[in-house]
Amino acid sequence: MRVLFLIPMLVVFSVAQTIMCYKEAVVSPSAMDTAKLSGTVCEGKTIKDMQKDGWNTKDIQMTKSNDKLNFVYVFTKGETNSNNPQQTKATEPKTDMKKAKEIFTTRCSRCHKKQDKDMLKHKTFDDFMFKLSQYGRNDIKSNNAYLMTPVSNSITEDDAKMVFDYIHAK
């Protein structure tokens, strides 16, 4: 299985500087904030260390095994990242805040306020999308988590991006 996953990555390696890092047997996703990664370039570094070194998070994959989580991070360097505001200021179209407010009002406002600390703690769009995917897989166990499952399974990435931009707008 790992060989099949690595073959497409070899093609990417030849085009851009891309690496994979991993962490196995993690108790909760929030533990990844301080977890030391494994992998050639990232051995012993945290995700924040990698970002400080100029690496952008391109993809995150999570699997569950024996009640523990296994993470694979794909980092790129020298490639534009749509979630890095410094790289996309000039090229990324500005979010239509009127439409973003409408989406937030119809999909989110029953449970969340615009300045809800639970929503604002996701500083990057990748973090925001990761949290949505956790709700979609029923990985989050809380009293009202079941309310998020249909939202996270039906919202498009474009709409999620508008909501993210809207809640972070001043």
C-alpha positions in Angstrom: 0.0 0.0 0.0 2.8 2.5 0.9 4.5 1.8 -2.4 1.4 2.8 -4.4 1.2 6.0 -2.4 4.9 6.8 -3.0 4.8 6.3 -6.8 2.8 9.5 -7.5 4.9 11.4 -5.0 8.1 10.5 -7.0 6.6 12.4 -9.9 6.0 15.4 -7.7 9.6 15.3 -6.3 11.0 15.8 -9.8 8.9 19.0 -10.3 9.0 20.7 -6.9 10.8 20.4 -3.6 8.3 18.2 -1.7 8.8 16.0 1.4 6.7 13.8 3.5 6.8 13.7 7.3 4.9 11.6 9.7 3.9 11.0 13.3 2.3 7.8 14.5 0.3 6.9 17.6 -1.0 10.4 18.4 -3.6 10.6 21.1 -5.5 13.6 19.7 -5.2 16.0 16.7 -4.4 18.9 19.1 -1.2 17.0 20.1 0.2 17.6 16.7 0.8 21.3 17.6 3.8 20.2 19.7 4.6 16.7 18.3 8.0 16.0 16.9 7.8 14.7 13.4 9.7 11.9 11.8 11.2 11.9 8.3 14.5 12.8 6.7 14.2 16.6 6.7 11.7 17.0 9.5 13.2 14.6 12.1 12.5 16.0 15.5 10.9 19.2 14.2 7.4 20.4 14.9 5.0 21.7 12.2 5.7 25.3 13.2 9.5 24.6 12.9 8.9 23.3 9.4 6.9 26.5 8.5 9.6 28.7 10.0 12.1 26.9 7.7 10.0 27.9 4.7 8.0 24.7 4.2 4.3 25.0 3.3 1.7 22.3 4.3 0.4 20.9 1.0 -1.6 18.0 2.4 -2.4 16.3 5.6 -3.6 12.7 5.8 -4.9 11.1 9.0 -5.7 7.4 9.7 -6.8 5.7 12.8 -5.2 2.6 14.2 -5.8 1.0 17.6 -7.5 4.1 18.9 -4.5 6.2 18.0 -4.1 8.6 15.1 -1.4 8.5 12.4 -0.5 11.6 10.5 1.3 12.1 7.2 2.2 15.7 6.2 3.2 16.7 2.7 5.3 19.8 2.8 6.5 21.9 -0.3 9.1 24.6 -0.7 9.3 27.0 -3.5 5.8 26.4 -4.7 2.9 28.8 -4.1 0.5 27.9 -1.4 -3.0 29.3 -1.6 -3.2 29.4 2.2 -0.1 31.6 2.6 -1.4 35.2 2.4 2.1 36.5 1.6 2.3 34.4 -1.5 -1.2 35.1 -2.8 -1.9 38.7 -2.0 -1.7 39.9 -5.7 -3.1 36.8 -7.4 -5.9 35.5 -5.1 -9.3 37.0 -5.8 -10.8 38.9 -2.9 -13.6 37.1 -1.1 -17.1 38.4 -1.7 -18.0 39.3 1.9 -21.7 39.7 1.1 -21.9 36.1 -0.2 -19.6 34.9 2.7 -21.9 36.5 5.3 -24.9 34.8 3.6 -23.2 31.4 3.8 -22.2 32.0 7.4 -25.7 33.1 8.3 -27.4 30.1 6.7 -24.9 27.4 7.6 -23.1 28.4 10.8 -24.9 31.2 12.8 -27.4 28.9 14.4 -24.5 27.7 16.7 -21.7 30.1 16.1 -21.2 33.8 16.3 -18.8 35.5 13.9 -16.2 36.1 16.6 -16.7 32.6 18.1 -13.3 31.7 19.8 -13.7 28.0 18.6 -13.8 29.2 15.0 -11.2 31.9 15.3 -8.6 29.5 16.8 -8.0 28.1 13.4 -5.4 30.5 12.1 -4.9 28.8 8.7 -7.4 27.6 6.2 -5.7 24.1 6.3 -6.4 24.0 10.1 -10.0 25.0 9.5 -10.5 22.4 6.7 -8.9 19.7 8.9 -11.3 20.4 11.7 -14.3 20.3 9.3 -13.0 16.9 8.0 -12.8 15.6 11.6 -16.5 16.5 12.1 -17.3 14.8 8.8 -15.7 11.6 9.9 -17.3 11.8 13.4 -13.9 11.9 15.0 -14.9 14.6 17.4 -16.9 13.4 20.4 -18.7 16.3 22.1 -22.3 17.0 23.1 -23.1 18.9 19.9 -20.6 17.5 17.4 -23.3 15.6 15.6 -24.8 18.9 14.5 -21.6 19.7 12.5 -21.5 16.4 10.6 -24.0 17.3 7.9 -22.5 20.8 7.5 -19.0 19.5 7.2 -20.0 16.8 4.7 -22.0 19.2 2.5 -20.0 22.5 2.4 -17.8 23.0 -0.6 -14.2 24.0 -0.2 -14.9 27.3 -1.9 -17.7 28.1 0.6 -15.6 27.0 3.5 -12.9 29.4 2.3 -15.4 32.2 2.2 -16.6 31.4 5.7 -13.0 31.3 6.9 -12.2 34.6 5.3 -15.4 36.1 6.7 -14.8 35.1 10.3 -11.2 36.4 10.2 -12.2 39.7 8.5 -11.8 42.7 10.8 
